[in-house]
Amino acid sequence: MDYRKSLVLFWALWGTGIVVCAIGVIMEVSWLVLAGVILVLAAMVQYLIFYRCPSCGRYLGRGLPNYCPHCGEKLK
């Protein structure tokens, strides 16, 4: 998976998980809270696995850098 798509997927899963969790808390539905927590955890796991430099394969860190902080390769 492309690192940019991974970042978009991270924010989509993260936001959806937070909203689902909040709705579950407001409505007092425990399975909905659990589903929200699972979505947030899935977001973090996929971010750590796929948000990597296409050249060296190392984790890119926070944000959307123009260059890899490890190998210095220009990112598209």
Backbone as CSV, one residue per row, in Angstrom:
resi,resn,N_x,N_y,N_z,CA_x,CA_y,CA_z,C_x,C_y,C_z
1,MET,0.843,-1.167,0.000,0.000,0.000,0.000,0.899,1.244,0.000
2,ASP,0.512,2.224,-0.734,1.224,3.497,-0.818,1.142,4.224,0.526
3,TYR,2.211,4.916,0.909,2.230,5.592,2.207,1.184,6.696,2.299
4,ARG,0.865,7.341,1.183,-0.156,8.389,1.213,-1.545,7.791,1.426
5,LYS,-1.825,6.675,0.778,-3.110,6.000,0.976,-3.225,5.489,2.407
6,SER,-2.098,5.053,2.953,-2.095,4.591,4.337,-2.466,5.715,5.290
7,LEU,-1.965,6.911,5.027,-2.284,8.053,5.880,-3.764,8.412,5.783
8,VAL,-4.322,8.386,4.587,-5.753,8.674,4.395,-6.595,7.608,5.097
9,LEU,-6.216,6.343,4.939,-6.952,5.261,5.589,-6.860,5.377,7.109
10,PHE,-5.692,5.759,7.608,-5.530,5.955,9.048,-6.535,6.973,9.575
11,TRP,-6.586,8.149,8.944,-7.494,9.191,9.427,-8.958,8.805,9.260
12,ALA,-9.281,8.064,8.207,-10.662,7.623,8.008,-11.076,6.632,9.107
13,LEU,-10.222,5.646,9.376,-10.528,4.673,10.424,-10.549,5.331,11.798
14,TRP,-9.582,6.198,12.041,-9.484,6.879,13.330,-10.742,7.720,13.584
15,GLY,-11.117,8.539,12.620,-12.289,9.394,12.780,-13.572,8.599,12.947
16,THR,-13.737,7.565,12.134,-14.925,6.726,12.235,-14.983,6.033,13.585
17,GLY,-13.835,5.533,14.037,-13.785,4.869,15.335,-14.154,5.791,16.482
18,ILE,-13.660,7.024,16.445,-13.981,7.990,17.493,-15.471,8.322,17.493
19,VAL,-16.026,8.527,16.304,-17.457,8.851,16.201,-18.310,7.675,16.684
20,VAL,-17.974,6.463,16.252,-18.739,5.282,16.672,-18.642,5.094,18.181
21,CYS,-17.460,5.278,18.721,-17.259,5.147,20.163,-18.066,6.199,20.924
22,ALA,-18.061,7.426,20.461,-18.813,8.493,21.117,-20.316,8.217,21.070
23,ILE,-20.803,7.749,19.940,-22.225,7.414,19.827,-22.576,6.282,20.784
24,GLY,-21.678,5.298,20.879,-21.912,4.194,21.808,-21.962,4.649,23.254
25,VAL,-21.092,5.589,23.621,-21.104,6.115,24.990,-22.386,6.905,25.249
26,ILE,-22.775,7.747,24.299,-23.984,8.555,24.471,-25.227,7.669,24.574
27,MET,-25.296,6.648,23.724,-26.469,5.772,23.714,-26.357,4.631,24.731
28,GLU,-25.213,4.533,25.407,-24.958,3.481,26.388,-25.088,2.085,25.786
29,VAL,-24.456,1.908,24.618,-24.446,0.620,23.927,-23.004,0.115,23.938
30,SER,-22.747,-0.898,24.763,-21.368,-1.338,24.987,-20.723,-1.936,23.729
31,TRP,-21.493,-2.642,22.913,-20.883,-3.245,21.729,-20.475,-2.180,20.715
32,LEU,-21.168,-1.053,20.715,-20.822,0.048,19.815,-19.528,0.727,20.284
33,VAL,-19.364,0.851,21.587,-18.116,1.389,22.139,-16.961,0.460,21.768
34,LEU,-17.161,-0.832,21.926,-16.130,-1.809,21.581,-15.790,-1.747,20.094
35,ALA,-16.784,-1.601,19.248,-16.536,-1.491,17.800,-15.708,-0.244,17.490
36,GLY,-15.985,0.861,18.170,-15.214,2.085,17.978,-13.768,1.916,18.408
37,VAL,-13.559,1.262,19.529,-12.199,1.016,20.019,-11.444,0.116,19.047
38,ILE,-12.104,-0.891,18.516,-11.467,-1.791,17.544,-11.068,-1.031,16.279
39,LEU,-11.917,-0.114,15.815,-11.585,0.694,14.636,-10.370,1.575,14.887
40,VAL,-10.290,2.169,16.071,-9.136,3.010,16.406,-7.868,2.175,16.470
41,LEU,-7.942,1.004,17.082,-6.775,0.125,17.147,-6.354,-0.358,15.760
42,ALA,-7.326,-0.657,14.908,-7.017,-1.066,13.532,-6.326,0.060,12.777
43,ALA,-6.752,1.293,13.022,-6.117,2.451,12.388,-4.657,2.545,12.788
44,MET,-4.383,2.383,14.076,-3.001,2.485,14.543,-2.121,1.363,14.011
45,VAL,-2.658,0.156,13.962,-1.880,-0.982,13.466,-1.551,-0.812,11.988
46,GLN,-2.526,-0.459,11.167,-2.266,-0.297,9.740,-1.310,0.851,9.485
47,TYR,-1.368,1.904,10.294,-0.460,3.045,10.165,0.982,2.608,10.423
48,LEU,1.180,1.824,11.460,2.525,1.359,11.786,3.066,0.368,10.757
49,ILE,2.187,-0.389,10.140,2.624,-1.391,9.155,2.878,-0.767,7.783
50,PHE,2.012,0.124,7.328,2.063,0.585,5.944,2.606,1.991,5.724
51,TYR,2.757,2.799,6.763,3.250,4.167,6.578,4.776,4.131,6.588
52,ARG,5.343,3.691,5.469,6.778,3.472,5.362,7.316,4.054,4.066
53,CYS,8.619,4.330,4.069,9.303,4.849,2.889,9.296,3.784,1.795
54,PRO,8.955,4.147,0.558,8.969,3.169,-0.523,10.385,2.717,-0.892
55,SER,11.402,3.493,-0.544,12.781,3.135,-0.887,13.432,2.240,0.158
56,CYS,13.465,2.704,1.402,14.180,1.944,2.434,13.259,1.102,3.309
57,GLY,11.945,1.377,3.285,10.995,0.576,4.043,10.906,0.924,5.516
58,ARG,11.529,2.019,5.941,11.487,2.405,7.344,10.310,3.347,7.608
59,TYR,9.875,3.363,8.852,8.740,4.172,9.287,9.014,5.653,9.037
60,LEU,8.028,6.369,8.494,8.209,7.768,8.112,7.995,8.753,9.253
61,GLY,7.421,8.338,10.349,7.171,9.263,11.453,5.859,9.999,11.263
62,ARG,5.758,11.163,11.875,4.518,11.940,11.808,4.443,12.780,10.546
63,GLY,3.221,13.133,10.179,3.015,14.052,9.061,3.232,13.418,7.705
64,LEU,3.393,14.265,6.721,3.617,13.836,5.340,4.895,14.514,4.851
65,PRO,6.046,13.909,5.135,7.321,14.556,4.793,7.585,14.564,3.292
66,ASN,8.423,15.505,2.848,8.830,15.559,1.448,9.991,14.610,1.172
67,TYR,10.769,14.314,2.213,11.919,13.421,2.099,11.869,12.406,3.225
68,CYS,12.380,11.224,2.961,12.464,10.195,3.991,13.457,10.669,5.058
69,PRO,13.094,10.612,6.337,14.012,11.053,7.385,15.194,10.108,7.584
70,HIS,15.149,8.922,6.986,16.210,7.931,7.185,17.176,7.850,6.008
71,CYS,16.637,7.722,4.800,17.515,7.559,3.640,17.637,8.831,2.795
72,GLY,16.782,9.832,3.056,16.838,11.092,2.328,16.200,11.076,0.948
73,GLU,15.581,9.967,0.576,14.922,9.845,-0.731,13.736,10.801,-0.805
74,LYS,13.595,11.480,-1.966,12.454,12.374,-2.160,11.187,11.538,-2.313
75,LEU,10.161,11.919,-1.552,8.888,11.222,-1.605,7.956,11.964,-2.541
76,LYS,7.145,11.239,-3.272,6.237,11.841,-4.252,5.084,12.518,-3.577
